[in-house]
């Protein structure tokens, strides 16, 4: 066969009616496995068909239109699948604005997850090339304008008819936690209406009676206020939660300091979203209240919050310092932290962190250097919020290979084994830092808190084995349980024993425990949070009395401490107590 004949054969194959039919057959056959739910399949098929109809109406090329529609959906589905496997949250249209326009976030993804980014990019380039070839080879058909537009209009009209009932029958953001890899992105398009307008939370709060609101005036209590160190332990949880890990209790025991316990903590992120867990701790908010917007709160809430933990401590004479593991602009975390009251923010570049695989000892050493440099010239008490990175994914490489941990391997699963090995090393570094903080405490004493921001993706198989495939959609599931530790030491380094107030603590309430340990009343806002913590038994977004939690948020708004663009004059002030 000569070149010309080969080109003709290839052209004929591309434009043959059987080609789009076969592509569609393969695509439809794949949908059940990718959606994990039959009820969303009609919407998935309608989306593809609508894409094809739109392309055909414009190009009048049948094979090109059908195959390109499937290629578009394929790229979006693969992106959602991989994001879900890493973060437990499907691809959302707002990711284009939040991640695609954040060079630091893109750089982080490319450096840490090249096996995800590179194949998707390569496939995208391949699909674009194929689409161009098919466009050129496919013959132009000549149906009337009516024949081209009627199917498009019909299919667009079918989209709301086939819209997945799950997306409206429960809190909306749950849909992105269910593994609906084909439809999740297209469902999220409807969320565009809320970017600049009302959302479920705002609408709910607007119906509540307005009042004077919280004053937010900081209440500092004792004069001799202790230094406070809060350590965000990247991707850490208590391995004893998982009965499948035989050596889990052994590793958990090695993670505790003498006289300390790993107290259970509910967080609201899985396998990612470190910045959001930190936000909840520092602001006393629940990310879940914001639904699908939760991963993007460091952008949307910048400048919208007052009366936060760092702001209270700054009012009480503290030098407030945040030491970040990544760049200042990554997911807008630096500007956000600045807006809620941090005076000094040091990012990875400021501290000379040239890699994201450094031992936690490096980050602790930088804090030690900072404190030792500040104390001779700044007598203010210190509030230092610092992040670690050693236990961050991936776990397919042995970090700090020279360190042999007694008892390893801790699991037959290589990823879990490496993860738990890093846990032991990380907590050993924390133990060294804690000893330094106690030994170098001022007469005011010191409070030391550590907490796991979320579980690693490595634990997902364990979670699903214990609680089923929809565990990520259950806010009370094991997937969202990590730990925290909280200790206060006097000027002589003696443990003052801070008792636990509840068997479980949600991350939004953890700031209450921190202020209590430091002996700082905080404000009327935090007194109310302490009341709610007791009444809700440590549960924040899952509090049995949801109206009480909403009234708390409403009082933040009415006091000017939370800006959600709600008109406080819509509802007349309530009379009497709530």
Buried (B, 14 or more C-beta within 10 A) or exposed (E): EEEEEEEEEEBEEBBEEEBBEEBBEEBBEBBBEBBBBEEBBBBBBBBBBBBBBBBBBEBBBBBBBBBBBBBBBBBBBBBBBBBBBBBBBBBBBBBEBBBEEBEBBEEBBEEBBEEBBEEBEEBBEEBEEBBEBBBEBBEEEEBEEEEBBBBBEEBBEBBEEBBBEBBEEEBBBBBBBBBBBBBBBBBBEBBEEBEEEBBBBBEBBBEBBBBEBBBBEBBBEEEEBBBBBBBBBBBBBBBBBBEEBEBBEBBBEBBBBEEBEBBBBBBBBBBBBBBBBBBBBBBBBBBBBBBBBBBBBBBBBBEBBBBBBBBBBBBBEBBBBBBBBBBBBBBBBBBBBBBBBBBBBBBBEBBEBEEBBBBBBBBBBBBBEBBEEBBEEEEBBBBBBBBBBBBBBBBEEEBBEEBEBEEBBBBEBEBBBBBBBBBBBBBBBBBBBBEBBBEBBBEBBBBBBBBBBBBBBBBBBBBBEBBEEBBBBBBEBBBBBBBBBBBBBBBEBEBEEBEBBBEBBBBBBBBBBBBBBBBBBBBBBBBBBBEBBEBBBBBBBBBEEEEBBBBBBBBBBBBBBBEBEBEBEEBEEEEEEE
